[in-house]
Amino acid sequence: MKVLGLLKRVHGTITVPVTPASFSLSRHLSDAVPSAPKDPTNKFTYPPVYDPYGPSPPPSSKILDLADRIASLLPGEIKQIGPALLLRLNQPLPRTLSGQGLSLGSSQAAGPGKSEEKKKEEKTAFDVKLEKFDTASKIKVIKEVRSFTSLGLKEAKELVEKAPIVVKQGVTKEEAAEIMEKIKAAGGVAVME
């Protein structure tokens, strides 16, 4: 700076070319100026609405329309949305918890009417269980099992050899009786559960 002042006196006005280096030097010098010390008591606080995944875009018009349609459904229909979506998306249904062993009060509160209603409910889906078979008629039983299932020869043979085992699930009472008769004719013993 002394040199510039001396040259200015000797030559009058002097123009100094500005270089990027001079800008960066001045920038570094301004950064080196000490700032006010930070207050240690001022800690970071989360905003009132904190979203750890960042801001999300507003819902599309399809989503808003779908939400309006769901809100207009009856309560019974709203309960069916979850299982229907899981089925549609090929997701497993959540398992229901068993109420066995839980005591929620006295059993007399149900009254005699409740037990009668349970007896009136008829079972609509039955399982056919192969109890046993005659070893001489094993091949016939395997053929019969293959006829009403979509199993191959090897799978049907393994299934029959594991008797007692359920060979057909969720069939009507008439279909279960027909399957039992076929197994009995082939030399096996089947029961309906």
C-alpha positions, 0 to 999 in steps of 0.5 A, spaced: 500 500 500 505 504 501 508 503 494 501 505 491 501 511 495 508 513 493 507 512 485 500 516 486 504 522 488 509 521 483 505 520 477 498 522 479 493 517 478 494 510 477 489 505 475 491 498 478 488 492 474 483 488 477 485 480 477 481 475 480 487 473 485 485 480 488 478 479 489 479 472 492 484 475 497 479 480 499 474 475 500 479 471 504 480 477 508 473 478 510 472 471 512 478 472 517 474 477 520 472 474 527 464 474 528 460 475 534 461 468 538 455 464 538 451 463 544 451 456 547 444 456 550 441 457 543 440 450 541 437 447 534 430 446 535 425 442 530 420 446 526 413 445 529 411 440 523 417 435 522 418 431 516 424 426 517 423 424 509 423 432 507 417 435 504 412 431 500 408 433 494 401 435 494 396 429 493 394 428 486 387 429 483 386 422 483 388 421 490 383 426 492 378 423 488 379 416 491 379 419 498 372 423 497 369 416 494 372 412 500 369 417 505 362 417 502 362 409 503 358 406 508 362 403 514 361 396 512 364 397 505 370 401 509 372 395 513 372 391 506 377 396 503 383 393 507 382 386 505 380 387 498 387 391 497 391 386 500 388 381 495 389 385 489 396 387 491 398 379 492 399 381 499 398 376 505 392 377 509 394 379 517 393 373 522 387 374 527 389 373 534 386 367 538 381 369 543 383 363 547 385 363 554 383 371 555 377 372 560 373 378 558 368 377 564 363 372 566 361 367 561 354 368 564 353 375 561 352 371 554 346 368 556 342 362 553 341 365 546 348 366 544 349 358 545 343 357 540 346 362 535 352 358 535 349 351 534 345 354 528 351 356 524 352 351 519 359 349 516 359 350 509 366 348 507 369 341 509 376 338 509 377 331 506 382 327 511 385 320 508 385 316 515 388 310 512 389 305 506 390 298 505 397 297 502 395 292 497 390 298 494 396 304 495 396 305 487 388 305 487 388 310 492 394 315 489 390 315 482 384 317 486 387 322 490 390 325 483 383 325 480 380 330 484 387 334 486 392 337 481 398 334 483 403 330 479 404 322 481 410 323 485 406 329 489 400 324 490 404 318 492 408 323 498 401 325 500 398 318 501 404 316 504 403 321 510 396 319 512 393 321 516 393 327 512 388 332 509 387 331 501 382 336 499 380 343 503 374 347 503 369 343 499 362 343 499 358 337 503 356 333 497 363 334 494 366 331 500 361 325 500 363 324 493 370 324 494 370 319 500 366 314 496 371 314 491 377 313 496 373 308 500 372 304 493 379 305 492 381 301 498 382 307 503 378 310 509 377 318 509 373 322 513 370 329 513 372 334 518 
